[in-house]
């Protein structure tokens, strides 16, 4: 698409790493400070781990705006992740053709939504815990696969540089 390797590495690998480092430093450090100081809902312990970010934000100025921003970011993250997944599935099902009909991609989005709703209706909280456990269990094999892909990328770049 006309991007250099430097731009690709910078925007795909370095930028998210820097933003994540800043996020965890600021918010993680702030939450730890709240616990150490004994202030806020976090100091009393977590009743629900899913609400930890909102409990942390309650102690900051403009907590309502911060909470709305967190919810907006979560929605944005989920929508872009599902859309990217549907794009990949669409391209794979079309044999690698990136120029598929828009209705085909919408079909994959609907299928993903149906599977998700079915899991939550049938399995509820148990299904979610099973998916979470599966994601954690697949972390190590996925890391090994990513290392192999990085080695392949380096080898490909070296070969490309020679020719």
N, C-alpha and C positions, 0 to 999 in steps of 0.2 A: 504493500500500500504506500510505498514511497518513504517509509521511515528507515532511518539508519539503525544499525545494531546498537549504537550508543544511546539513541533515543529510546529504543525498545527496552534496553536494560535499565536505563534511568527511570522511565515511567512505570515499568511493570515490577521492577524489583526494588529499586532504591527509594522511590517516593513513598510507597506503602510502608516500607520498613521505618522510614524516618517519622511518618505520621503515627504509626503504631507505637514507636518508642516515646514520642512526645505524649501521646494519649495515656499510656500506662504510667509514665513518669508523673504526669500531672494528677491524674485521677487516682491512680494507685497510691501515690505518695500522700495525697489528700485524705484518702480513706484510712490509710495507716495512721496518719496524724490524728484523725478523729477517734480512732480506737485507743491510741496511746493517751490522748487528752481526756478520754472518757466522755466526750461530747457527741451528741447525735444518736440516732437509732442504731448505727453500726456498733457503737460501744457496748450496747446491751446484747449483741449477738444477732444473728440473722434468723428470722422466723421463716423467710422464704428467699432463697438465693436469687430467684428471678427478679426480686424487687430491690436488690442491693444497690444498683445504680441510682434508683429513685430515692432510696433512704440516704444515700450519700449526698445527692443534690439538694435534699431538704435543708441542709445546713449552709448551703451557699446562697448568696444573694440572687434574686431572680430565679428561684427554684422552679416556678411554673414554666417559664420560658425555656429553661434548661431541660425540663422533662419533656416538653413538646418537641424540642430539638432532638432529643434522644429517640423519641418515638418516630419522628420523621426520618432520622438516619437509619433506624432499624427497618422501616418500611422500604426505604430506598435500597438498602442492602438486599433485602429479601426479593424485591421485584427485579433488580438487576441480576441477581444470582439465578433466579428461576428463568428469566429471559435468556441468559447466557446458556444455561443448561438446555433449554428448548432449542436454541440455535444449534448447539453441538449435536443434539439428537437428530434434528432436522437434516443437518448436513451429512451425518453418518448414514441415516436411513435413505438418503438420496444418492448414496455412493460417492460422497465427497463433493457433489455439485453444490456450490454456494448460491446458485441462482434458482431457488425453489419458489413455488407459489406461496404467497403470504398465508393463505388458508391452511397450508400444510403445517406451518409453524404454529399457527393458532390451535390446530388440532393437537399438537404435542403439548402446548400449554394447558389445554383442557384436560388431556390425559394425566398430566402431572398433578393438576388440581384434583381430579377425581381420585387418584391413588392416595393423595394426601388426606382428603376428606374421609375416604374409606378407612384408612388406617386409624384416624382419630375417632371415628364413629364406632368401629368394631373393637379396637384395642384400647382406646382412651389413653390414660396415663401410662399403662403398662406397655403399650406399643411405643410411646415416646421414650420410655426408659430403655427399651430394647434397642431402639435406633441409636440412642446415645451410647449405649454399651458397645454396639457394633462399630460406631464411628471411632470410639477410643481404641477398640481392638484392632482396627484396620490402620491405625496410625503408624505403627512400626513397618508393616509391609509397604505402605504408601511411601514412607520415607526412603526405604530401600529402592523403590521404583524411581523416585525423584532423583536419587543419587545416580542411578544408571542413566537416566535421561540427561542429567548435567554432564556426565562423562561423555555421552554421545554428542551433546552440543559442542563441547570443547574439541572433541575429535573432528567433528564436522567443520568447525571454524578453522582449525589448523589445516585441514585438507583444502578448504576453500582458499585459505591464505596462500598455500603453495601453488595453486593453479592460477 
